[in-house]
Amino acid sequence: MKNIVRVNKQIKYKVVISKMALDDIKSIKKYIIDKFKYKEYADNVLRKIKRVIKSLEYFPLGYNKTGYIVDNLDVFFKPYETYMIFYVVNNNSVIVIRVLKDNMDWQSILKKMNRINN
């Protein structure tokens, strides 16, 4: 009789970016273009941020909780360079709620959020 080894299939979450997070991403691009006058650099930064966001489709619960709750869901964060990606997990979906610079007062920003702005 052969031993049967079962491998649990990795859950793939659907990643959604909220309107507020999209506005954050647009603001990051505008800031880089205004400050450095370098569109290619801004495009590259945004491409990398979007790649990091997409990576949340696997193991989103593996990152730290912030201690804040939005829409009755724990808020997690994933750092990326000088940015922090904030998100919630609802069933098999990851909803990115904000993308902020790490030097911003993100605690105050999250504290004021009580609903996800899709």
Long-range contacts (C-beta under 8 A, 24 or more apart in sequence): 10-58, 11-58, 11-92, 12-57, 12-58, 12-92, 13-56, 13-57, 13-58, 13-60, 13-89, 13-92, 13-93, 13-94, 14-57, 14-92, 14-93, 14-94, 15-53, 15-54, 15-56, 15-57, 15-93, 15-94, 15-96, 16-93, 16-94, 16-95, 16-96, 16-118, 17-53, 17-95, 17-96, 18-95, 18-96, 18-97, 18-98, 18-116, 18-117, 18-118, 19-117, 19-118, 20-97, 20-98, 20-117, 21-86, 21-96, 21-97, 21-98, 21-99, 24-98, 24-99, 24-100, 25-49, 25-50, 25-99, 28-83, 28-99, 28-101, 48-80, 48-81, 49-80, 49-83, 49-85, 49-99, 52-78, 52-80, 52-85, 53-85, 53-96, 53-99, 56-85, 56-87, 56-94, 56-96, 57-94, 60-87, 60-89, 60-94, 61-89, 66-106, 66-107, 66-110, 68-107, 68-110, 68-111, 68-113, 70-97, 70-110, 70-113, 70-114, 70-115, 70-116, 71-114, 71-115, 71-116, 75-110, 86-110, 88-116
